[in-house]
Amino acid sequence: MYIACHHCGEKQWFDMRRNCELCGSTLRRCLDCTNYDKPSQKCQATGAEVDLQEAENPGALAVSALCRQYRPVTSVIRSTV
């Protein structure tokens, strides 16, 4: 399955990759994860507090970058034709 980079829109194969091959942005954002509760700014899977700024624009050391509980929302997933 593919995930679209939030920064450049490039389709990337969803695996353990941290960064977009085209623009280098962190691919996994808490904001795009089904476990992230935006109103409480908290991960429901891990209990970690993630402020909205980091959830929207994660850096290389963001909680989401290598999160094992990361589950992309269906609107983020793209299929190949």
C-alpha positions in Angstrom: 0.0 0.0 0.0 1.1 3.6 -0.6 1.0 6.7 1.5 1.1 10.2 0.1 3.7 12.6 1.5 1.9 15.4 3.2 4.5 17.9 2.0 4.9 17.2 -1.7 2.2 14.6 -2.4 4.6 12.0 -3.8 3.3 8.4 -3.3 5.6 6.4 -1.1 5.4 2.7 -0.3 4.2 2.3 3.3 6.9 0.5 5.1 9.4 1.4 7.8 10.8 4.3 5.8 11.0 7.6 7.8 11.4 10.2 5.1 9.9 10.9 1.6 12.4 9.9 -1.1 11.6 13.1 -3.1 11.5 15.9 -0.6 12.9 14.4 2.6 9.8 15.2 4.8 8.9 12.9 7.7 6.3 10.6 6.2 4.5 9.4 9.4 2.5 12.2 11.1 0.4 11.6 14.2 -2.3 13.7 12.5 -2.6 11.0 9.8 -2.8 8.2 12.3 -6.0 6.6 13.5 -4.6 6.4 17.0 -4.1 10.2 17.4 -6.9 12.0 19.2 -6.6 15.6 18.0 -8.8 17.2 20.7 -6.8 15.8 23.6 -3.5 15.9 21.5 -2.7 12.4 22.7 -1.9 9.0 21.2 -4.6 6.5 22.2 -2.3 3.5 21.6 0.8 4.7 23.5 -0.6 7.4 25.8 2.0 9.8 24.6 1.1 13.5 24.5 1.8 15.0 21.1 1.2 18.7 20.6 -0.7 19.7 17.5 2.4 21.4 16.0 4.4 18.2 16.1 1.4 16.1 14.9 1.1 18.3 11.8 4.8 19.0 11.1 6.9 16.3 12.6 10.7 16.6 12.5 13.2 13.8 12.1 13.1 12.9 15.8 9.3 13.0 16.1 7.4 10.4 18.0 5.6 9.3 14.9 8.7 8.7 12.7 9.3 5.1 13.9 6.1 4.5 15.9 5.2 0.8 15.8 1.5 1.7 16.6 1.2 4.0 13.5 -1.9 3.2 11.5 -2.6 5.6 8.6 -6.2 6.8 8.1 -7.8 5.5 5.0 -7.9 8.9 3.3 -4.0 8.9 3.3 -3.6 5.5 1.8 -3.4 5.4 -2.0 -3.5 2.3 -4.2 -1.7 1.7 -7.5 -3.7 1.1 -10.7 
